[in-house]
């Protein structure tokens, strides 16, 4: 299992468009992937799950992956979040 804590950089957080980009990236990997915010954990491949966390700009989240490509999955998703989703 691999995990990394990160601050969401873009101003509006993970609303529908960035959440869609995040989910598309997560679905590129075989590993099970979750996002945690304040003790709530959701499937990173679920749009409703991600949106239900209400992740706003400046929020801290944890990305967790477990599987054959877990390190690559976490690194790729962290890079995507750090990029601010090109906003």
C-alpha angles and dihedrals in degrees: 000000000000127000141173134187116222141170117236105240105191116091099237097042123214102340121153101294100044090040089055091052090048093051093047090053092046090052090059089074133073093215123098106252130195137181120214128198122172096340094315116116125194136175108268089214093061120088093199091048094052093044091048090064091064093218110192131185111289094024119135117231136175121225113206128185133180122186146058096314099031098129093049091046094052093044092050094048092046089051090051093051092045090053089062089235088279092287 
